[in-house]
Amino acid sequence: MNRKFFAFDIDGTLLDSNKQPLDSTVEALQTLRDAGHFVTVATGRSRFHAQDVIRSLAFDNYILCNGAAAFLAHQQVYKNLLDEEQLHAFVAEAHDLGIDTAFVGMDTAKRASSLNIEKMEAAMHSFGAQLPELDMDFPEEKEVYQALAFYDQAYEHYFDDKYSKLRFVRWHENSVDVVPKEGSKAATILYVAEQLGIRQADVICFGDGQNDREMLAAAGVGVAMGNAVPASLEAADLVTASNDEDGIWLALKELKLI
């Protein structure tokens, strides 16, 4: 069997509804590693939000910030930062519209405003994170891998054509990720696979969210969890059981990979 490249989203995929990995998921990851396959996280989280999962599930490789950063054997091999000029312009426009924003670095995040604390907290608490502290000068001091904009469907697609170097990807009813226009989990996964000499046909991705749609479509085999959003279900080659129902293990069994 050719060496495979396995990429797993975290929230709604590796973790169940209680934010814990199922025993079957832990066993599946170890089985893949023992077979010599390449196994990585591919998440919208930054390193400081993903580190507990990385540590507890023994990941040496991880793709973070929706593909803006990649690490092999804990060493960074890829970086794709937000355009500073367009980020500054977007944050200013968002503030004028009453929309809060936050900046995400590799190991910290800071917010640019405090217009609606409750809306921001609802989004951040959904994956166990805390509201970032206020620091409007963060982009002048640290690298910004992605940003967060806290708006609901009322502004869906409002900014899409205004910023040629930014892309807006919803991950919560109250929030979107702001990422580089050409950046995605998919693009970084394919880049890393090429560096490792692994064919696209041998890339297998698991996910559930809107930000997983592209990697599921680009993979040799894209597996959507049973709890996935409609766009990811449509992009996938295979739909498995949910993240609460041994979905990862069952898909790997169906694909005869464990």
Secondary structure, DSSP 4 states (H G I P E B T S, - for coil): -PPPEEEE-IIIIIS-TTS---HHHHHHHHHHHHTT-EEEEE-SS-HHHHHHHHHHTT-S-EEEGGGTEEEETTEEEEE-PPPHHHHHHHHHHHHHTT-EEEEE-SS-EEES--S-HHHHHHHHHTTTPPPPEE-TTHHHHS--SEEEEE--GGGTTTTTTT-TTEEEEEEETTEEEEEETT--HHHHHHHHHHHHT--GGGEEEEE-SGGGHHHHHHSSEEEE-TT--HHHHHH-SEE---TTTTHHHHHHHHTT--
